[in-house]
């Protein structure tokens, strides 16, 4: 995996992000003090789960020669009482049997980001200057 680097961007909260040669932005909504010039960190977290789920379903369906035309994954994150709740909706498009749909739902729980978010997480932080 490429390392992700964040540094100050323009405006009050914007961050310039890089992952290898890829460049993108993160920011906060105007109502939260940002300029709304990019997805928030929480939106990137939701995007990671949505993208990983859809990719995992596409790879599995391809290997099993299922007629999955598209997997549309929507993720919302809410925080209540110090608990993050990820709500994930999966819309499967294609000529799929009920059994195939059920199997794809099981496979969605096996995507690496789902496993990372639902498993034990450690964050190691150190100052380097």
Phi and psi in radians as a Rosetta constraint file:
Dihedral C 1 N 2 CA 2 C 2 CIRCULARHARMONIC -1.268 0.35
Dihedral N 2 CA 2 C 2 N 3 CIRCULARHARMONIC 2.490 0.35
Dihedral C 2 N 3 CA 3 C 3 CIRCULARHARMONIC -1.234 0.35
Dihedral N 3 CA 3 C 3 N 4 CIRCULARHARMONIC 2.516 0.35
Dihedral C 3 N 4 CA 4 C 4 CIRCULARHARMONIC -1.788 0.35
Dihedral N 4 CA 4 C 4 N 5 CIRCULARHARMONIC 2.286 0.35
Dihedral C 4 N 5 CA 5 C 5 CIRCULARHARMONIC -2.084 0.35
Dihedral N 5 CA 5 C 5 N 6 CIRCULARHARMONIC 2.362 0.35
Dihedral C 5 N 6 CA 6 C 6 CIRCULARHARMONIC -2.136 0.35
Dihedral N 6 CA 6 C 6 N 7 CIRCULARHARMONIC 2.414 0.35
Dihedral C 6 N 7 CA 7 C 7 CIRCULARHARMONIC -2.556 0.35
Dihedral N 7 CA 7 C 7 N 8 CIRCULARHARMONIC 2.864 0.35
Dihedral C 7 N 8 CA 8 C 8 CIRCULARHARMONIC -0.978 0.35
Dihedral N 8 CA 8 C 8 N 9 CIRCULARHARMONIC 2.438 0.35
Dihedral C 8 N 9 CA 9 C 9 CIRCULARHARMONIC -1.930 0.35
Dihedral N 9 CA 9 C 9 N 10 CIRCULARHARMONIC -2.598 0.35
Dihedral C 9 N 10 CA 10 C 10 CIRCULARHARMONIC -1.593 0.35
Dihedral N 10 CA 10 C 10 N 11 CIRCULARHARMONIC 2.720 0.35
Dihedral C 10 N 11 CA 11 C 11 CIRCULARHARMONIC 1.437 0.35
Dihedral N 11 CA 11 C 11 N 12 CIRCULARHARMONIC 3.139 0.35
Dihedral C 11 N 12 CA 12 C 12 CIRCULARHARMONIC -1.172 0.35
Dihedral N 12 CA 12 C 12 N 13 CIRCULARHARMONIC -0.611 0.35
Dihedral C 12 N 13 CA 13 C 13 CIRCULARHARMONIC -2.306 0.35
Dihedral N 13 CA 13 C 13 N 14 CIRCULARHARMONIC -0.075 0.35
Dihedral C 13 N 14 CA 14 C 14 CIRCULARHARMONIC -1.007 0.35
Dihedral N 14 CA 14 C 14 N 15 CIRCULARHARMONIC 2.466 0.35
Dihedral C 14 N 15 CA 15 C 15 CIRCULARHARMONIC -2.131 0.35
Dihedral N 15 CA 15 C 15 N 16 CIRCULARHARMONIC 2.386 0.35
Dihedral C 15 N 16 CA 16 C 16 CIRCULARHARMONIC -1.655 0.35
Dihedral N 16 CA 16 C 16 N 17 CIRCULARHARMONIC 2.156 0.35
Dihedral C 16 N 17 CA 17 C 17 CIRCULARHARMONIC -1.976 0.35
Dihedral N 17 CA 17 C 17 N 18 CIRCULARHARMONIC 2.523 0.35
Dihedral C 17 N 18 CA 18 C 18 CIRCULARHARMONIC -2.345 0.35
Dihedral N 18 CA 18 C 18 N 19 CIRCULARHARMONIC 2.564 0.35
Dihedral C 18 N 19 CA 19 C 19 CIRCULARHARMONIC -2.388 0.35
Dihedral N 19 CA 19 C 19 N 20 CIRCULARHARMONIC 1.723 0.35
Dihedral C 19 N 20 CA 20 C 20 CIRCULARHARMONIC 1.113 0.35
Dihedral N 20 CA 20 C 20 N 21 CIRCULARHARMONIC -2.192 0.35
Dihedral C 20 N 21 CA 21 C 21 CIRCULARHARMONIC -1.569 0.35
Dihedral N 21 CA 21 C 21 N 22 CIRCULARHARMONIC 0.037 0.35
Dihedral C 21 N 22 CA 22 C 22 CIRCULARHARMONIC -1.532 0.35
Dihedral N 22 CA 22 C 22 N 23 CIRCULARHARMONIC 2.418 0.35
Dihedral C 22 N 23 CA 23 C 23 CIRCULARHARMONIC -2.193 0.35
Dihedral N 23 CA 23 C 23 N 24 CIRCULARHARMONIC 2.339 0.35
Dihedral C 23 N 24 CA 24 C 24 CIRCULARHARMONIC -2.696 0.35
Dihedral N 24 CA 24 C 24 N 25 CIRCULARHARMONIC 3.005 0.35
Dihedral C 24 N 25 CA 25 C 25 CIRCULARHARMONIC -2.082 0.35
Dihedral N 25 CA 25 C 25 N 26 CIRCULARHARMONIC 2.707 0.35
Dihedral C 25 N 26 CA 26 C 26 CIRCULARHARMONIC -2.327 0.35
Dihedral N 26 CA 26 C 26 N 27 CIRCULARHARMONIC 2.608 0.35
Dihedral C 26 N 27 CA 27 C 27 CIRCULARHARMONIC -2.764 0.35
Dihedral N 27 CA 27 C 27 N 28 CIRCULARHARMONIC 3.060 0.35
Dihedral C 27 N 28 CA 28 C 28 CIRCULARHARMONIC -1.900 0.35
Dihedral N 28 CA 28 C 28 N 29 CIRCULARHARMONIC 2.777 0.35
Dihedral C 28 N 29 CA 29 C 29 CIRCULARHARMONIC -1.116 0.35
Dihedral N 29 CA 29 C 29 N 30 CIRCULARHARMONIC 2.727 0.35
Dihedral C 29 N 30 CA 30 C 30 CIRCULARHARMONIC -0.985 0.35
Dihedral N 30 CA 30 C 30 N 31 CIRCULARHARMONIC -0.716 0.35
Dihedral C 30 N 31 CA 31 C 31 CIRCULARHARMONIC -1.140 0.35
Dihedral N 31 CA 31 C 31 N 32 CIRCULARHARMONIC -0.268 0.35
Dihedral C 31 N 32 CA 32 C 32 CIRCULARHARMONIC -1.925 0.35
Dihedral N 32 CA 32 C 32 N 33 CIRCULARHARMONIC 0.267 0.35
Dihedral C 32 N 33 CA 33 C 33 CIRCULARHARMONIC 1.690 0.35
Dihedral N 33 CA 33 C 33 N 34 CIRCULARHARMONIC 0.024 0.35
Dihedral C 33 N 34 CA 34 C 34 CIRCULARHARMONIC -1.731 0.35
Dihedral N 34 CA 34 C 34 N 35 CIRCULARHARMONIC -2.958 0.35
Dihedral C 34 N 35 CA 35 C 35 CIRCULARHARMONIC -1.915 0.35
Dihedral N 35 CA 35 C 35 N 36 CIRCULARHARMONIC -0.013 0.35
Dihedral C 35 N 36 CA 36 C 36 CIRCULARHARMONIC 1.008 0.35
Dihedral N 36 CA 36 C 36 N 37 CIRCULARHARMONIC 0.693 0.35
Dihedral C 36 N 37 CA 37 C 37 CIRCULARHARMONIC -1.603 0.35
Dihedral N 37 CA 37 C 37 N 38 CIRCULARHARMONIC 0.015 0.35
Dihedral C 37 N 38 CA 38 C 38 CIRCULARHARMONIC -2.979 0.35
Dihedral N 38 CA 38 C 38 N 39 CIRCULARHARMONIC 3.003 0.35
Dihedral C 38 N 39 CA 39 C 39 CIRCULARHARMONIC -1.069 0.35
Dihedral N 39 CA 39 C 39 N 40 CIRCULARHARMONIC 2.614 0.35
Dihedral C 39 N 40 CA 40 C 40 CIRCULARHARMONIC -1.331 0.35
Dihedral N 40 CA 40 C 40 N 41 CIRCULARHARMONIC 2.857 0.35
Dihedral C 40 N 41 CA 41 C 41 CIRCULARHARMONIC -0.961 0.35
Dihedral N 41 CA 41 C 41 N 42 CIRCULARHARMONIC -0.690 0.35
Dihedral C 41 N 42 CA 42 C 42 CIRCULARHARMONIC -1.140 0.35
Dihedral N 42 CA 42 C 42 N 43 CIRCULARHARMONIC -0.644 0.35
Dihedral C 42 N 43 CA 43 C 43 CIRCULARHARMONIC -1.148 0.35
Dihedral N 43 CA 43 C 43 N 44 CIRCULARHARMONIC -0.652 0.35
Dihedral C 43 N 44 CA 44 C 44 CIRCULARHARMONIC -1.121 0.35
Dihedral N 44 CA 44 C 44 N 45 CIRCULARHARMONIC -0.650 0.35
Dihedral C 44 N 45 CA 45 C 45 CIRCULARHARMONIC -1.110 0.35
Dihedral N 45 CA 45 C 45 N 46 CIRCULARHARMONIC -0.773 0.35
Dihedral C 45 N 46 CA 46 C 46 CIRCULARHARMONIC -1.115 0.35
Dihedral N 46 CA 46 C 46 N 47 CIRCULARHARMONIC -0.702 0.35
Dihedral C 46 N 47 CA 47 C 47 CIRCULARHARMONIC -1.097 0.35
Dihedral N 47 CA 47 C 47 N 48 CIRCULARHARMONIC -0.660 0.35
Dihedral C 47 N 48 CA 48 C 48 CIRCULARHARMONIC -1.071 0.35
Dihedral N 48 CA 48 C 48 N 49 CIRCULARHARMONIC -0.782 0.35
Dihedral C 48 N 49 CA 49 C 49 CIRCULARHARMONIC -1.165 0.35
Dihedral N 49 CA 49 C 49 N 50 CIRCULARHARMONIC -0.758 0.35
Dihedral C 49 N 50 CA 50 C 50 CIRCULARHARMONIC -1.109 0.35
Dihedral N 50 CA 50 C 50 N 51 CIRCULARHARMONIC -0.841 0.35
Dihedral C 50 N 51 CA 51 C 51 CIRCULARHARMONIC -1.137 0.35
Dihedral N 51 CA 51 C 51 N 52 CIRCULARHARMONIC -0.761 0.35
Dihedral C 51 N 52 CA 52 C 52 CIRCULARHARMONIC -1.110 0.35
Dihedral N 52 CA 52 C 52 N 53 CIRCULARHARMONIC -0.722 0.35
Dihedral C 52 N 53 CA 53 C 53 CIRCULARHARMONIC -1.059 0.35
Dihedral N 53 CA 53 C 53 N 54 CIRCULARHARMONIC -0.866 0.35
Dihedral C 53 N 54 CA 54 C 54 CIRCULARHARMONIC -1.108 0.35
Dihedral N 54 CA 54 C 54 N 55 CIRCULARHARMONIC -0.739 0.35
Dihedral C 54 N 55 CA 55 C 55 CIRCULARHARMONIC -1.088 0.35
Dihedral N 55 CA 55 C 55 N 56 CIRCULARHARMONIC -0.768 0.35
Dihedral C 55 N 56 CA 56 C 56 CIRCULARHARMONIC -1.080 0.35
Dihedral N 56 CA 56 C 56 N 57 CIRCULARHARMONIC -0.759 0.35
Dihedral C 56 N 57 CA 57 C 57 CIRCULARHARMONIC -1.123 0.35
Dihedral N 57 CA 57 C 57 N 58 CIRCULARHARMONIC -0.713 0.35
Dihedral C 57 N 58 CA 58 C 58 CIRCULARHARMONIC -1.110 0.35
Dihedral N 58 CA 58 C 58 N 59 CIRCULARHARMONIC -0.794 0.35
Dihedral C 58 N 59 CA 59 C 59 CIRCULARHARMONIC -1.105 0.35
Dihedral N 59 CA 59 C 59 N 60 CIRCULARHARMONIC -0.799 0.35
Dihedral C 59 N 60 CA 60 C 60 CIRCULARHARMONIC -1.113 0.35
Dihedral N 60 CA 60 C 60 N 61 CIRCULARHARMONIC -0.832 0.35
Dihedral C 60 N 61 CA 61 C 61 CIRCULARHARMONIC -1.072 0.35
Dihedral N 61 CA 61 C 61 N 62 CIRCULARHARMONIC -0.666 0.35
Dihedral C 61 N 62 CA 62 C 62 CIRCULARHARMONIC -1.116 0.35
Dihedral N 62 CA 62 C 62 N 63 CIRCULARHARMONIC -0.759 0.35
Dihedral C 62 N 63 CA 63 C 63 CIRCULARHARMONIC -1.129 0.35
Dihedral N 63 CA 63 C 63 N 64 CIRCULARHARMONIC -0.617 0.35
Dihedral C 63 N 64 CA 64 C 64 CIRCULARHARMONIC -1.607 0.35
Dihedral N 64 CA 64 C 64 N 65 CIRCULARHARMONIC 0.076 0.35
Dihedral C 64 N 65 CA 65 C 65 CIRCULARHARMONIC 0.960 0.35
Dihedral N 65 CA 65 C 65 N 66 CIRCULARHARMONIC 0.685 0.35
Dihedral C 65 N 66 CA 66 C 66 CIRCULARHARMONIC -1.410 0.35
Dihedral N 66 CA 66 C 66 N 67 CIRCULARHARMONIC 2.646 0.35
Dihedral C 66 N 67 CA 67 C 67 CIRCULARHARMONIC -1.578 0.35
Dihedral N 67 CA 67 C 67 N 68 CIRCULARHARMONIC 1.044 0.35
Dihedral C 67 N 68 CA 68 C 68 CIRCULARHARMONIC -1.572 0.35
Dihedral N 68 CA 68 C 68 N 69 CIRCULARHARMONIC 1.939 0.35
Dihedral C 68 N 69 CA 69 C 69 CIRCULARHARMONIC -1.439 0.35
Dihedral N 69 CA 69 C 69 N 70 CIRCULARHARMONIC -0.589 0.35
Dihedral C 69 N 70 CA 70 C 70 CIRCULARHARMONIC -2.862 0.35
Dihedral N 70 CA 70 C 70 N 71 CIRCULARHARMONIC 2.610 0.35
Dihedral C 70 N 71 CA 71 C 71 CIRCULARHARMONIC -2.191 0.35
Dihedral N 71 CA 71 C 71 N 72 CIRCULARHARMONIC 1.965 0.35
Dihedral C 71 N 72 CA 72 C 72 CIRCULARHARMONIC -1.757 0.35
Dihedral N 72 CA 72 C 72 N 73 CIRCULARHARMONIC 2.015 0.35
Dihedral C 72 N 73 CA 73 C 73 CIRCULARHARMONIC -1.994 0.35
Dihedral N 73 CA 73 C 73 N 74 CIRCULARHARMONIC 2.188 0.35
Dihedral C 73 N 74 CA 74 C 74 CIRCULARHARMONIC -2.017 0.35
Dihedral N 74 CA 74 C 74 N 75 CIRCULARHARMONIC 2.264 0.35
Dihedral C 74 N 75 CA 75 C 75 CIRCULARHARMONIC -2.178 0.35
Dihedral N 75 CA 75 C 75 N 76 CIRCULARHARMONIC 2.354 0.35
Dihedral C 75 N 76 CA 76 C 76 CIRCULARHARMONIC -2.214 0.35
Dihedral N 76 CA 76 C 76 N 77 CIRCULARHARMONIC 2.504 0.35
Dihedral C 76 N 77 CA 77 C 77 CIRCULARHARMONIC -2.143 0.35
Dihedral N 77 CA 77 C 77 N 78 CIRCULARHARMONIC 2.266 0.35
Dihedral C 77 N 78 CA 78 C 78 CIRCULARHARMONIC -2.239 0.35
Dihedral N 78 CA 78 C 78 N 79 CIRCULARHARMONIC 2.586 0.35
Dihedral C 78 N 79 CA 79 C 79 CIRCULARHARMONIC -2.079 0.35
Dihedral N 79 CA 79 C 79 N 80 CIRCULARHARMONIC 2.161 0.35
Dihedral C 79 N 80 CA 80 C 80 CIRCULARHARMONIC -2.406 0.35
Dihedral N 80 CA 80 C 80 N 81 CIRCULARHARMONIC 2.245 0.35
Dihedral C 80 N 81 CA 81 C 81 CIRCULARHARMONIC 0.902 0.35
Dihedral N 81 CA 81 C 81 N 82 CIRCULARHARMONIC 0.821 0.35
Dihedral C 81 N 82 CA 82 C 82 CIRCULARHARMONIC 1.089 0.35
Dihedral N 82 CA 82 C 82 N 83 CIRCULARHARMONIC 0.396 0.35
Dihedral C 82 N 83 CA 83 C 83 CIRCULARHARMONIC -2.096 0.35
Dihedral N 83 CA 83 C 83 N 84 CIRCULARHARMONIC 2.178 0.35
Dihedral C 83 N 84 CA 84 C 84 CIRCULARHARMONIC -1.508 0.35
Dihedral N 84 CA 84 C 84 N 85 CIRCULARHARMONIC 2.186 0.35
Dihedral C 84 N 85 CA 85 C 85 CIRCULARHARMONIC -1.970 0.35
Dihedral N 85 CA 85 C 85 N 86 CIRCULARHARMONIC 2.079 0.35
Dihedral C 85 N 86 CA 86 C 86 CIRCULARHARMONIC -1.677 0.35
Dihedral N 86 CA 86 C 86 N 87 CIRCULARHARMONIC 2.082 0.35
Dihedral C 86 N 87 CA 87 C 87 CIRCULARHARMONIC -1.804 0.35
Dihedral N 87 CA 87 C 87 N 88 CIRCULARHARMONIC 2.082 0.35
Dihedral C 87 N 88 CA 88 C 88 CIRCULARHARMONIC -2.080 0.35
Dihedral N 88 CA 88 C 88 N 89 CIRCULARHARMONIC 2.189 0.35
Dihedral C 88 N 89 CA 89 C 89 CIRCULARHARMONIC -1.971 0.35
Dihedral N 89 CA 89 C 89 N 90 CIRCULARHARMONIC 2.346 0.35
Dihedral C 89 N 90 CA 90 C 90 CIRCULARHARMONIC -2.121 0.35
Dihedral N 90 CA 90 C 90 N 91 CIRCULARHARMONIC 2.151 0.35
Dihedral C 90 N 91 CA 91 C 91 CIRCULARHARMONIC -1.920 0.35
Dihedral N 91 CA 91 C 91 N 92 CIRCULARHARMONIC 2.051 0.35
Dihedral C 91 N 92 CA 92 C 92 CIRCULARHARMONIC -1.728 0.35
Dihedral N 92 CA 92 C 92 N 93 CIRCULARHARMONIC 2.228 0.35
Dihedral C 92 N 93 CA 93 C 93 CIRCULARHARMONIC -2.022 0.35
Dihedral N 93 CA 93 C 93 N 94 CIRCULARHARMONIC 2.340 0.35
Dihedral C 93 N 94 CA 94 C 94 CIRCULARHARMONIC 2.463 0.35
Dihedral N 94 CA 94 C 94 N 95 CIRCULARHARMONIC 3.087 0.35
Dihedral C 94 N 95 CA 95 C 95 CIRCULARHARMONIC -1.551 0.35
Dihedral N 95 CA 95 C 95 N 96 CIRCULARHARMONIC 1.494 0.35
Dihedral C 95 N 96 CA 96 C 96 CIRCULARHARMONIC -2.090 0.35
Dihedral N 96 CA 96 C 96 N 97 CIRCULARHARMONIC 2.485 0.35
Dihedral C 96 N 97 CA 97 C 97 CIRCULARHARMONIC -1.368 0.35
Dihedral N 97 CA 97 C 97 N 98 CIRCULARHARMONIC 2.905 0.35
Dihedral C 97 N 98 CA 98 C 98 CIRCULARHARMONIC -1.056 0.35
Dihedral N 98 CA 98 C 98 N 99 CIRCULARHARMONIC -0.657 0.35
Dihedral C 98 N 99 CA 99 C 99 CIRCULARHARMONIC -1.157 0.35
Dihedral N 99 CA 99 C 99 N 100 CIRCULARHARMONIC -0.710 0.35
Dihedral C 99 N 100 CA 100 C 100 CIRCULARHARMONIC -1.141 0.35
Dihedral N 100 CA 100 C 100 N 101 CIRCULARHARMONIC -0.719 0.35
Dihedral C 100 N 101 CA 101 C 101 CIRCULARHARMONIC -1.082 0.35
Dihedral N 101 CA 101 C 101 N 102 CIRCULARHARMONIC -0.757 0.35
Dihedral C 101 N 102 CA 102 C 102 CIRCULARHARMONIC -1.105 0.35
Dihedral N 102 CA 102 C 102 N 103 CIRCULARHARMONIC -0.729 0.35
Dihedral C 102 N 103 CA 103 C 103 CIRCULARHARMONIC -1.130 0.35
Dihedral N 103 CA 103 C 103 N 104 CIRCULARHARMONIC -0.708 0.35
Dihedral C 103 N 104 CA 104 C 104 CIRCULARHARMONIC -1.128 0.35
Dihedral N 104 CA 104 C 104 N 105 CIRCULARHARMONIC -0.612 0.35
Dihedral C 104 N 105 CA 105 C 105 CIRCULARHARMONIC -1.110 0.35
Dihedral N 105 CA 105 C 105 N 106 CIRCULARHARMONIC -0.720 0.35
Dihedral C 105 N 106 CA 106 C 106 CIRCULARHARMONIC -1.085 0.35
Dihedral N 106 CA 106 C 106 N 107 CIRCULARHARMONIC -0.742 0.35
Dihedral C 106 N 107 CA 107 C 107 CIRCULARHARMONIC -1.127 0.35
Dihedral N 107 CA 107 C 107 N 108 CIRCULARHARMONIC -0.582 0.35
Dihedral C 107 N 108 CA 108 C 108 CIRCULARHARMONIC -0.988 0.35
Dihedral N 108 CA 108 C 108 N 109 CIRCULARHARMONIC -0.607 0.35
Dihedral C 108 N 109 CA 109 C 109 CIRCULARHARMONIC -1.272 0.35
Dihedral N 109 CA 109 C 109 N 110 CIRCULARHARMONIC -0.156 0.35
Dihedral C 109 N 110 CA 110 C 110 CIRCULARHARMONIC -1.758 0.35
Dihedral N 110 CA 110 C 110 N 111 CIRCULARHARMONIC 0.046 0.35
Dihedral C 110 N 111 CA 111 C 111 CIRCULARHARMONIC -1.158 0.35
Dihedral N 111 CA 111 C 111 N 112 CIRCULARHARMONIC 2.530 0.35
Dihedral C 111 N 112 CA 112 C 112 CIRCULARHARMONIC -0.998 0.35
Dihedral N 112 CA 112 C 112 N 113 CIRCULARHARMONIC -0.633 0.35
Dihedral C 112 N 113 CA 113 C 113 CIRCULARHARMONIC -1.246 0.35
Dihedral N 113 CA 113 C 113 N 114 CIRCULARHARMONIC -0.662 0.35
Dihedral C 113 N 114 CA 114 C 114 CIRCULARHARMONIC -1.028 0.35
Dihedral N 114 CA 114 C 114 N 115 CIRCULARHARMONIC -0.809 0.35
Dihedral C 114 N 115 CA 115 C 115 CIRCULARHARMONIC -1.084 0.35
Dihedral N 115 CA 115 C 115 N 116 CIRCULARHARMONIC -0.742 0.35
Dihedral C 115 N 116 CA 116 C 116 CIRCULARHARMONIC -1.118 0.35
Dihedral N 116 CA 116 C 116 N 117 CIRCULARHARMONIC -0.768 0.35
Dihedral C 116 N 117 CA 117 C 117 CIRCULARHARMONIC -1.269 0.35
Dihedral N 117 CA 117 C 117 N 118 CIRCULARHARMONIC -0.507 0.35
Dihedral C 117 N 118 CA 118 C 118 CIRCULARHARMONIC -1.681 0.35
Dihedral N 118 CA 118 C 118 N 119 CIRCULARHARMONIC -0.114 0.35
Dihedral C 118 N 119 CA 119 C 119 CIRCULARHARMONIC -1.687 0.35
Dihedral N 119 CA 119 C 119 N 120 CIRCULARHARMONIC -2.950 0.35
Dihedral C 119 N 120 CA 120 C 120 CIRCULARHARMONIC -1.410 0.35
Dihedral N 120 CA 120 C 120 N 121 CIRCULARHARMONIC 2.367 0.35
Dihedral C 120 N 121 CA 121 C 121 CIRCULARHARMONIC -2.110 0.35
Dihedral N 121 CA 121 C 121 N 122 CIRCULARHARMONIC 2.408 0.35
Dihedral C 121 N 122 CA 122 C 122 CIRCULARHARMONIC -2.118 0.35
Dihedral N 122 CA 122 C 122 N 123 CIRCULARHARMONIC 2.411 0.35
Dihedral C 122 N 123 CA 123 C 123 CIRCULARHARMONIC -2.110 0.35
Dihedral N 123 CA 123 C 123 N 124 CIRCULARHARMONIC 2.031 0.35
Dihedral C 123 N 124 CA 124 C 124 CIRCULARHARMONIC -1.810 0.35
Dihedral N 124 CA 124 C 124 N 125 CIRCULARHARMONIC 2.163 0.35
Dihedral C 124 N 125 CA 125 C 125 CIRCULARHARMONIC -2.162 0.35
Dihedral N 125 CA 125 C 125 N 126 CIRCULARHARMONIC 2.374 0.35
Dihedral C 125 N 126 CA 126 C 126 CIRCULARHARMONIC -2.536 0.35
Dihedral N 126 CA 126 C 126 N 127 CIRCULARHARMONIC 2.571 0.35
Dihedral C 126 N 127 CA 127 C 127 CIRCULARHARMONIC -1.406 0.35
Dihedral N 127 CA 127 C 127 N 128 CIRCULARHARMONIC 2.427 0.35
Dihedral C 127 N 128 CA 128 C 128 CIRCULARHARMONIC -2.064 0.35
Dihedral N 128 CA 128 C 128 N 129 CIRCULARHARMONIC 0.116 0.35
